[in-house]
Amino acid sequence: MKVLVVGASGTIGQAVVKELEGDWIEIIKASRNNSDVTVDITSQESIKAMFEQVGPVDAFISTTGCFSI
């Protein structure tokens, strides 16, 4: 299973990633810094680029305060 976690470097995001970690889950961490994929959730272009870079996912989790597309 491929899971994209946006806001993965934040307090809640780190806790979510920790709970999901396991042999059968591929976690892709996305945030402004210190992550697998860099994304600025205030920019539609950045969000589109993130999804293009990551490709298809089985699940999407947003641990940010807001998310705009």
N, CA, C and O atoms as CSV, one atom per row, in Angstrom:
chain,resi,resn,atom,element,x,y,z
A,1,MET,N,N,0.848,-1.174,0.000
A,1,MET,CA,C,0.000,0.000,0.000
A,1,MET,C,C,0.889,1.230,0.000
A,1,MET,O,O,1.857,1.307,0.756
A,2,LYS,N,N,0.555,2.194,-0.853
A,2,LYS,CA,C,1.322,3.442,-0.982
A,2,LYS,C,C,0.498,4.582,-0.393
A,2,LYS,O,O,-0.595,4.882,-0.873
A,3,VAL,N,N,1.034,5.217,0.658
A,3,VAL,CA,C,0.311,6.266,1.388
A,3,VAL,C,C,1.104,7.564,1.336
A,3,VAL,O,O,2.294,7.591,1.650
A,4,LEU,N,N,0.433,8.636,0.937
A,4,LEU,CA,C,1.029,9.973,0.908
A,4,LEU,C,C,0.552,10.741,2.127
A,4,LEU,O,O,-0.650,10.920,2.321
A,5,VAL,N,N,1.497,11.201,2.957
A,5,VAL,CA,C,1.164,11.975,4.150
A,5,VAL,C,C,1.684,13.399,3.961
A,5,VAL,O,O,2.892,13.635,3.945
A,6,VAL,N,N,0.753,14.341,3.820
A,6,VAL,CA,C,1.117,15.753,3.676
A,6,VAL,C,C,1.128,16.376,5.073
A,6,VAL,O,O,0.197,16.193,5.857
A,7,GLY,N,N,2.190,17.108,5.366
A,7,GLY,CA,C,2.375,17.666,6.704
A,7,GLY,C,C,3.134,16.685,7.592
A,7,GLY,O,O,3.056,16.754,8.819
A,8,ALA,N,N,3.863,15.780,6.965
A,8,ALA,CA,C,4.527,14.693,7.684
A,8,ALA,C,C,5.604,15.159,8.658
A,8,ALA,O,O,5.953,14.415,9.574
A,9,SER,N,N,6.138,16.357,8.491
A,9,SER,CA,C,7.202,16.809,9.398
A,9,SER,C,C,6.655,17.530,10.630
A,9,SER,O,O,7.412,17.855,11.545
A,10,GLY,N,N,5.361,17.780,10.659
A,10,GLY,CA,C,4.743,18.454,11.804
A,10,GLY,C,C,4.478,17.496,12.955
A,10,GLY,O,O,4.721,16.295,12.841
A,11,THR,N,N,3.987,18.025,14.048
A,11,THR,CA,C,3.734,17.232,15.249
A,11,THR,C,C,2.738,16.106,14.973
A,11,THR,O,O,3.011,14.947,15.286
A,12,ILE,N,N,1.599,16.436,14.395
A,12,ILE,CA,C,0.587,15.421,14.108
A,12,ILE,C,C,1.083,14.496,13.002
A,12,ILE,O,O,0.922,13.279,13.094
A,13,GLY,N,N,1.681,15.058,11.966
A,13,GLY,CA,C,2.191,14.257,10.862
A,13,GLY,C,C,3.202,13.216,11.304
A,13,GLY,O,O,3.159,12.074,10.846
A,14,GLN,N,N,4.108,13.596,12.187
A,14,GLN,CA,C,5.102,12.647,12.689
A,14,GLN,C,C,4.432,11.500,13.440
A,14,GLN,O,O,4.845,10.347,13.313
A,15,ALA,N,N,3.407,11.811,14.215
A,15,ALA,CA,C,2.688,10.773,14.965
A,15,ALA,C,C,1.945,9.834,14.018
A,15,ALA,O,O,1.921,8.622,14.234
A,16,VAL,N,N,1.341,10.388,12.976
A,16,VAL,CA,C,0.631,9.564,11.991
A,16,VAL,C,C,1.606,8.630,11.287
A,16,VAL,O,O,1.337,7.436,11.150
A,17,VAL,N,N,2.731,9.168,10.842
A,17,VAL,CA,C,3.738,8.349,10.159
A,17,VAL,C,C,4.210,7.228,11.071
A,17,VAL,O,O,4.342,6.087,10.629
A,18,LYS,N,N,4.463,7.533,12.321
A,18,LYS,CA,C,4.935,6.523,13.274
A,18,LYS,C,C,3.921,5.391,13.418
A,18,LYS,O,O,4.298,4.221,13.477
A,19,GLU,N,N,2.634,5.738,13.475
A,19,GLU,CA,C,1.586,4.722,13.620
A,19,GLU,C,C,1.434,3.866,12.367
A,19,GLU,O,O,1.098,2.685,12.462
A,20,LEU,N,N,1.678,4.447,11.202
A,20,LEU,CA,C,1.491,3.731,9.943
A,20,LEU,C,C,2.682,2.877,9.535
A,20,LEU,O,O,2.538,1.961,8.725
A,21,GLU,N,N,3.847,3.163,10.082
A,21,GLU,CA,C,5.058,2.456,9.658
A,21,GLU,C,C,4.912,0.957,9.830
A,21,GLU,O,O,4.522,0.462,10.888
A,22,GLY,N,N,5.231,0.257,8.771
A,22,GLY,CA,C,5.175,-1.200,8.790
A,22,GLY,C,C,5.716,-1.751,7.488
A,22,GLY,O,O,5.949,-1.006,6.536
A,23,ASP,N,N,5.911,-3.033,7.449
A,23,ASP,CA,C,6.504,-3.670,6.278
A,23,ASP,C,C,5.629,-3.577,5.038
A,23,ASP,O,O,6.155,-3.562,3.925
A,24,TRP,N,N,4.329,-3.516,5.192
A,24,TRP,CA,C,3.423,-3.567,4.047
A,24,TRP,C,C,2.962,-2.187,3.576
A,24,TRP,O,O,2.189,-2.095,2.623
A,25,ILE,N,N,3.419,-1.123,4.218
A,25,ILE,CA,C,3.015,0.231,3.830
A,25,ILE,C,C,4.233,1.027,3.376
A,25,ILE,O,O,5.234,1.122,4.087
A,26,GLU,N,N,4.126,1.598,2.172
A,26,GLU,CA,C,5.139,2.530,1.682
A,26,GLU,C,C,4.626,3.933,1.992
A,26,GLU,O,O,3.616,4.364,1.435
A,27,ILE,N,N,5.313,4.639,2.873
A,27,ILE,CA,C,4.893,5.981,3.269
A,27,ILE,C,C,5.736,6.999,2.515
A,27,ILE,O,O,6.966,6.940,2.530
A,28,ILE,N,N,5.059,7.928,1.858
A,28,ILE,CA,C,5.730,9.039,1.192
A,28,ILE,C,C,5.411,10.282,2.009
A,28,ILE,O,O,4.250,10.674,2.130
A,29,LYS,N,N,6.439,10.893,2.564
A,29,LYS,CA,C,6.274,12.071,3.417
A,29,LYS,C,C,6.384,13.330,2.564
A,29,LYS,O,O,7.316,13.481,1.775
A,30,ALA,N,N,5.425,14.222,2.732
A,30,ALA,CA,C,5.435,15.494,2.004
A,30,ALA,C,C,5.263,16.636,2.992
A,30,ALA,O,O,4.411,16.583,3.879
A,31,SER,N,N,6.085,17.671,2.828
A,31,SER,CA,C,5.991,18.878,3.652
A,31,SER,C,C,6.889,19.949,3.039
A,31,SER,O,O,7.487,19.743,1.983
A,32,ARG,N,N,6.975,21.083,3.707
A,32,ARG,CA,C,7.823,22.165,3.192
A,32,ARG,C,C,9.298,21.831,3.237
A,32,ARG,O,O,10.072,22.300,2.402
A,33,ASN,N,N,9.696,21.012,4.222
A,33,ASN,CA,C,11.112,20.648,4.346
A,33,ASN,C,C,11.251,19.324,5.089
A,33,ASN,O,O,10.303,18.853,5.717
A,34,ASN,N,N,12.419,18.737,5.014
A,34,ASN,CA,C,12.731,17.482,5.701
A,34,ASN,C,C,11.753,16.362,5.360
A,34,ASN,O,O,11.235,15.692,6.254
A,35,SER,N,N,11.502,16.160,4.074
A,35,SER,CA,C,10.560,15.119,3.669
A,35,SER,C,C,10.997,14.506,2.340
A,35,SER,O,O,11.956,14.955,1.712
A,36,ASP,N,N,10.275,13.477,1.934
A,36,ASP,CA,C,10.567,12.826,0.654
A,36,ASP,C,C,10.204,13.729,-0.519
A,36,ASP,O,O,10.897,13.746,-1.536
A,37,VAL,N,N,9.116,14.478,-0.371
A,37,VAL,CA,C,8.605,15.357,-1.418
A,37,VAL,C,C,8.348,16.728,-0.804
A,37,VAL,O,O,7.758,16.830,0.272
A,38,THR,N,N,8.789,17.778,-1.482
A,38,THR,CA,C,8.550,19.131,-1.005
A,38,THR,C,C,7.257,19.655,-1.605
A,38,THR,O,O,7.013,19.510,-2.802
A,39,VAL,N,N,6.421,20.272,-0.752
A,39,VAL,CA,C,5.160,20.840,-1.228
A,39,VAL,C,C,4.825,22.081,-0.414
A,39,VAL,O,O,5.052,22.142,0.795
A,40,ASP,N,N,4.276,23.068,-1.116
A,40,ASP,CA,C,3.739,24.276,-0.487
A,40,ASP,C,C,2.233,24.210,-0.685
A,40,ASP,O,O,1.747,24.419,-1.797
A,41,ILE,N,N,1.486,23.922,0.377
A,41,ILE,CA,C,0.045,23.714,0.229
A,41,ILE,C,C,-0.730,24.981,-0.091
A,41,ILE,O,O,-1.937,24.925,-0.323
A,42,THR,N,N,-0.053,26.124,-0.106
A,42,THR,CA,C,-0.731,27.363,-0.502
A,42,THR,C,C,-0.598,27.621,-1.995
A,42,THR,O,O,-1.110,28.620,-2.501
A,43,SER,N,N,0.086,26.729,-2.704
A,43,SER,CA,C,0.336,26.894,-4.134
A,43,SER,C,C,-0.251,25.724,-4.928
A,43,SER,O,O,0.151,24.574,-4.747
A,44,GLN,N,N,-1.203,26.031,-5.803
A,44,GLN,CA,C,-1.792,24.980,-6.635
A,44,GLN,C,C,-0.743,24.309,-7.504
A,44,GLN,O,O,-0.791,23.096,-7.708
A,45,GLU,N,N,0.198,25.077,-8.015
A,45,GLU,CA,C,1.250,24.523,-8.857
A,45,GLU,C,C,2.112,23.528,-8.079
A,45,GLU,O,O,2.487,22.480,-8.604
A,46,SER,N,N,2.423,23.864,-6.827
A,46,SER,CA,C,3.235,22.990,-5.992
A,46,SER,C,C,2.486,21.690,-5.681
A,46,SER,O,O,3.079,20.612,-5.686
A,47,ILE,N,N,1.202,21.797,-5.414
A,47,ILE,CA,C,0.385,20.609,-5.124
A,47,ILE,C,C,0.316,19.707,-6.353
A,47,ILE,O,O,0.483,18.492,-6.244
A,48,LYS,N,N,0.074,20.294,-7.511
A,48,LYS,CA,C,0.030,19.514,-8.755
A,48,LYS,C,C,1.370,18.834,-9.005
A,48,LYS,O,O,1.407,17.664,-9.385
A,49,ALA,N,N,2.467,19.551,-8.797
A,49,ALA,CA,C,3.804,18.987,-9.002
A,49,ALA,C,C,4.056,17.820,-8.041
A,49,ALA,O,O,4.675,16.825,-8.418
A,50,MET,N,N,3.575,17.947,-6.801
A,50,MET,CA,C,3.742,16.868,-5.826
A,50,MET,C,C,3.061,15.596,-6.325
A,50,MET,O,O,3.659,14.520,-6.308
A,51,PHE,N,N,1.799,15.723,-6.774
A,51,PHE,CA,C,1.070,14.546,-7.238
A,51,PHE,C,C,1.699,13.963,-8.503
A,51,PHE,O,O,1.699,12.745,-8.683
A,52,GLU,N,N,2.229,14.806,-9.373
A,52,GLU,CA,C,2.913,14.319,-10.568
A,52,GLU,C,C,4.181,13.548,-10.191
A,52,GLU,O,O,4.488,12.517,-10.788
A,53,GLN,N,N,4.908,14.055,-9.201
A,53,GLN,CA,C,6.137,13.405,-8.762
A,53,GLN,C,C,5.844,12.075,-8.072
A,53,GLN,O,O,6.545,11.089,-8.301
A,54,VAL,N,N,4.835,12.044,-7.249
A,54,VAL,CA,C,4.519,10.854,-6.456
A,54,VAL,C,C,3.826,9.782,-7.288
A,54,VAL,O,O,4.071,8.591,-7.091
A,55,GLY,N,N,2.973,10.190,-8.207
A,55,GLY,CA,C,2.206,9.225,-8.991
A,55,GLY,C,C,1.025,8.696,-8.198
A,55,GLY,O,O,0.656,9.269,-7.173
A,56,PRO,N,N,0.430,7.605,-8.666
A,56,PRO,CA,C,-0.758,7.060,-8.004
A,56,PRO,C,C,-0.464,6.616,-6.569
A,56,PRO,O,O,0.595,6.058,-6.284
A,57,VAL,N,N,-1.413,6.869,-5.679
A,57,VAL,CA,C,-1.311,6.424,-4.287
A,57,VAL,C,C,-2.600,5.697,-3.904
A,57,VAL,O,O,-3.652,5.906,-4.509
A,58,ASP,N,N,-2.496,4.851,-2.899
A,58,ASP,CA,C,-3.666,4.134,-2.397
A,58,ASP,C,C,-4.421,4.948,-1.363
A,58,ASP,O,O,-5.630,4.790,-1.196
A,59,ALA,N,N,-3.694,5.827,-0.664
A,59,ALA,CA,C,-4.321,6.653,0.371
A,59,ALA,C,C,-3.591,7.982,0.468
A,59,ALA,O,O,-2.388,8.075,0.226
A,60,PHE,N,N,-4.351,9.006,0.827
A,60,PHE,CA,C,-3.825,10.361,0.992
A,60,PHE,C,C,-4.259,10.850,2.364
A,60,PHE,O,O,-5.443,10.811,2.697
A,61,ILE,N,N,-3.301,11.308,3.157
A,61,ILE,CA,C,-3.598,11.819,4.499
A,61,ILE,C,C,-3.033,13.226,4.596
A,61,ILE,O,O,-1.849,13.443,4.338
A,62,SER,N,N,-3.873,14.178,4.968
A,62,SER,CA,C,-3.425,15.550,5.194
A,62,SER,C,C,-3.467,15.855,6.679
A,62,SER,O,O,-4.519,15.769,7.313
A,63,THR,N,N,-2.319,16.211,7.227
A,63,THR,CA,C,-2.241,16.560,8.648
A,63,THR,C,C,-1.963,18.063,8.796
A,63,THR,O,O,-1.428,18.516,9.808
A,64,THR,N,N,-2.339,18.812,7.771
A,64,THR,CA,C,-2.128,20.259,7.784
A,64,THR,C,C,-3.379,20.950,8.286
A,64,THR,O,O,-4.447,20.344,8.366
A,65,GLY,N,N,-3.242,22.217,8.623
A,65,GLY,CA,C,-4.390,22.994,9.091
A,65,GLY,C,C,-5.363,23.312,7.969
A,65,GLY,O,O,-6.566,23.425,8.201
A,66,CYS,N,N,-4.852,23.458,6.757
A,66,CYS,CA,C,-5.716,23.720,5.607
A,66,CYS,C,C,-5.080,23.126,4.377
A,66,CYS,O,O,-3.865,22.935,4.326
A,67,PHE,N,N,-5.895,22.835,3.387
A,67,PHE,CA,C,-5.391,22.259,2.148
A,67,PHE,C,C,-6.239,22.810,1.019
A,67,PHE,O,O,-7.458,22.637,1.014
A,68,SER,N,N,-5.611,23.466,0.071
A,68,SER,CA,C,-6.341,24.119,-1.009
A,68,SER,C,C,-5.877,23.606,-2.350
A,68,SER,O,O,-4.679,23.545,-2.630
A,69,ILE,N,N,-6.838,23.239,-3.178
A,69,ILE,CA,C,-6.490,22.807,-4.547
A,69,ILE,C,C,-7.134,23.745,-5.524
A,69,ILE,O,O,-6.980,23.577,-6.734
